[in-house]
Amino acid sequence: INLNPLFPVTDGAYWAYAVMLLALVLFAAGIVGNLALMCIVWHNFYLKSAWNCVLAGMAFWDFLVLFFCLPVVVFHELTLKRLLGDLSCRLVPYLEVTSLGVATFSLCALSIDRFHAATSPGPLQTPKVEPCQSILSKLSVIWLGSMVLATPELLLWQLLQETVTQTDTFKVDICVREPSAELPENIYSLVLTYHEARMWWFFGCYLCLPLLFTLACDLVTRQVLKKQHVREHRLRSTVMALTILYITCNLPESICNITLAYISAPASAVLPALALPALSLIGQLLIFVRCSATPVLLLCLCRSLGQAFVDCCCCCCEESLGQNCQNRGKL
């Protein structure tokens, strides 16, 4: 077994370089974008509306997924070893599912907000600055609900070590989605039930729910918004764009899991040996693509957030140029 996936340069090394390059691009874009979005909302008093704070909450969980899960997944793909062992085997799925829940309920909340704004009597108003207590109460419902719904993931996964061949002593780490038999009987039965229903639970809750909420609210308010300000059309387009990105990144994995679950023969017998690991990696990368693309999409579509980001960059450039001029003057 070659412990260095980058040397010598073979087909496997090209694959490793491609994965590393993609991971670096996603990591850099996602970390910068999500941090920028959180800092803009946090430091700008006039942007602390419920709408922007929900978006900042999504950015926080996307940041956690990219900062913690992406390095662990890429390291395991390249070395076949799991950073932090069994802890990361449980924590990575938990953070990813929690992020899915936060995105799902945030999209539902944004859709309801647009519906309420369009159907309320009187003229539409710009989002007002809300007190911290009101914002925290709304975010806590989204966050706590998502964290509670993702709790079974902590008990569902376990780390196993297997040898590649019978004559080989090198063991690879494998995260298996199977509840441990050492769990108490009541908890084991609950986790087993969750495991059996997980595929359709993900499809219904984390895929169909935000799609139905967004489409329903959009269809109901479309006639009303035709007569409203351009800003309302932009906010509506933002919600639709976020939903399209979310569905695009999550739909392939759901379809793949449902297809593999209902084929007559075992998946390992029908597909090539490397197909299942490749499909798993693609599903992971799509999650990271969503986490990286979401803040970029928001900064491009939300004029207030995008303008604040440009102003922040301009201020940083002016300070840097001013400091350089002062240093040259001293010389």
N, C-alpha and C positions, 0 to 999 in steps of 0.2 A: 504494500500500500504506500503510495506517495503522499507524504504528509504536507508537502508544499504544492498547493493547487496551481500556483503561478509559474512554476519551473519544474521540469523543462517545458518549453512552449509546444503544446500539443492541442488537439481539438478541445480537450477538457480545460486547458489553460485559457484558450480564447473565450470559452463559456464563463470561466471565473472572472476574467477581465471585464467581460460585458456586464456581468452581474454587479461587480464592484463599481463600474462607471455609472450604471443606472442608479445604484444605491447612493452614490455620492451626489448625483444631480438631485434626486428626490430629497435626500437629507438636507442639502444646502438650501434648496428652494423652500422646502417645508418649514425648516427651523426659522429661517429669516422671515418668511411670510407670516407664519403664525405668531412669532414674537412681535413683529411689527403691528399686526392687527390688535393683539392684546395691549401693547403699550399705547397705541393710538387711542383706544377707548378708555384706558385707565387714566391717562394724563390729560385728556381733553374733556373739560367739564361739560361742554355743550354737546358732546357725543355720547353722554351716559344716559341713553334712552334704553328702554327694555329691548327694542329691536337690536341695537348694537351690542348690548350686553349678552344677549343670547348668541349672537355671532362670535363674540369674544369667548364665550364658554365653549363653543364648538372648537375654536382655535386652541384653547387650552388642552383639551383632550386629544386633538390631533397632534399637538406638540409632544404630549406624553408618549403617544404611540410611536412617533418618529424617533424621539430621543432614546427610548428604551427598547422598543420592539425591533426596529429596523436593524440596529447593530447585531442583536442577538440572532435574528433570522439569517442575516448575511454571513455571520461567523459560522453558524451551523451548516449553511450551504457549502461553504468553502472548506471547512475542516472536519465536518461530520461530528463535531463536539459541541456540546451545549454550554454556553456561558451561564454560570450560576446554577447549573444542574437542574434538579427537580423544581427549584423555585421559579426559574424562568419558564419551565415547561407549563406551569400552571398560571403564572402571572401574565405572560404574553397573550394567551387567548382571553384572559379576563379583561385586560386593558383594551384589546381590540373589540371585544363584544360590548364593553362599556362605551367605547367611542361610537360604535354603531347605534347603541341606544340613545346616546346624547344627540347624535345627528338626526335620528328618527324623530324624537320628541321635539327637537328644536325646529325641524321642518314643519311639524304639525302646529307648533306654537306660532311660527311665522305666518303660516297659512291662515290660522284663526285670526291673527292680528290684522292681516289684510282684509279678511272677511268683515271683521268688526269695523275697520276704518271705512270700508266701502258702504256698509249698510247702516251705519249710525246716522241719525238725523243731524242736519246742519252741515256746514262746510267742512271739508277735510282740513285737519291741522297737522302741522309738522310734528314729528315725534318730540315730546317734551322730556326734559331732564327729570328723572325720577329719583326719589330718595334711595339711599343705599339699602335700607331695610326692605323696601318693595322689590328692588332688583334681586337681592339675596334670596328672598322668599320664592321668587319665580325660578331662579336658577337651582335652588335646592330641590324643588320638585322634580326638575329634569334630571339633575345629577343623581340624587338618591334613588329615584326610580330606576335609572339605568344601571346603577351599581348593584342594586338588589336583584334585578332581573339577570345580571351576569354572574351572580354569586355561584351558581352550580358549576361554572367553568373551573373554579378553583378546586373542586372535588372530582371533576370528570377526567382530567388528564394525569398521566403519570409517565415517568422517564424509565425507559428500558435500554439495556445495552445488548447489542447483538454482534456476532462476528460476521464478516462478509462471506467467508467460506469456512468450511469445516477445518481446513488445515491452517487457517490464519488466526493469529493471536490478537490482532488489532480489532478492537471493539468500537462500534459506532453508536452514538446516542440517538435514540428514536423516541419521539413523543407520541404516545399512544392515547387515543381518545377512548378510554375504558375505565369505569369506576373501580377503585381498589376494593378488593374483597375484605380488607381490614376495617372498612368503615362500619359503624354501628348499623344494625339491620334496618332500622327505620330510615336513616339517612341514605343508606345504600339503595333502598327501594325507590326513594324519591329521585336520587341522582340517576338511577337506571331508567326511570320513567322519562326524565328529562332527556337522557341520551337517546332513547327511542323516538321521542317526539321532536328532537332538536332540529332536524332538517326542515320539517314543515313549520315549526315555530319560527325559525329564522325567515323562511319565505313569507309567512303571513305577517309577522310583527315588524321585521326589519326591512322588508321590501314592499309588500303590498300596502301596509298602513300609511307610510308617508306618501306613496304614490296616489292612493285614493284620497287622502286629505288634500293634497295639493291640487289634484284635478277637480275635485268637488268644489273646493273654494274658488278655484279659478273660473269654472263654468258658471257658478252662481253670481260672481261679481263682475264677469266680463262686460255685460251690458252697462252696468253702473260705471265702470272705470273708463268706458269709452268717452264719457262726458267729463272726466275729471282731469286734473293737472297732469302734466308730463311726468312729474316726479312719481306719481302713483303707478304709472305704467312702468317706470324703471324699477320700482320696488317689486312689482309683480313679476317682471322679467327676471329679477334676481332670484326670487324664490323658485321659479321654474327652472332656471339654469342650475341652481344647487340641486334640485331634485333630479334633473337629467344626469348630472355628474354622479350623484349618489347611486342611482339605479344602474347606470352604465358600469360602474365599478363593482357592484355587488351581484348583478344579475348573472354573469357567467358562472360564478362559483355555485350559486344556487341551482342553476340548470344542470351543471355538471354533477353535483351531489345527487340530485333527484334522478338523473339518468343512470348513474352508477348503482343507485340503490334498487332500481327496478329492472335491471338486466337479469336474464335468467342465470347466467354463469357468474361465478365470482369475478370481481373486477381485476384481480391479480392474474387470473387465467386468460382473460380476454385481451387485456392491454399489455404492451411491452413492459419490460421490467422497470424502465426509467420513466414511464408515463405518469404513474401516480405521484412520485416525488415532484416531477415537473409541473403537474397540474396544481399540486399543493403550493409550490413556489409562486406560480402565476397568480393564484388566489391571494397570497400574501402581498405580492407586489401591487396588485390592484388596490388593496387596502391602503398601501403607502402612497399610491398615485392619488387616490382621493384625498388623503390627508395633506398632501403637498399642493394639489391643484385648487383646493377649496379657498385658501386665503388669497391666492393669486386671482382667482375668479372674483372674489369679493372686492378686492382692491381695484379691479378693472371696472366692475359694474356699479358699485356704490360710489357715487360721486363724492360724498362727504368724506368717506374713508380714504378714497384714492387721493383726494386733494390734500388731506391731512398727511398722508404718506409722502407725497411730493414735497410739501412744505417742510416736513421733517428732514428729508434728504437734502433739500436746498440749504436749510439752516446748518446741517452738519458740514456741507461743502464750504459754505461761507466761513464757518468757524475754522475749518482746516486751512483754507486759503489765507485767512487773516493771521493765523498763528504762524504760517510759513513766512508771510511778509514780515512779521515782527522778528522772527529768527534771522531773516536775511538782513534786516535793518541793524540788528545787534552786531552781525558780522561785519 
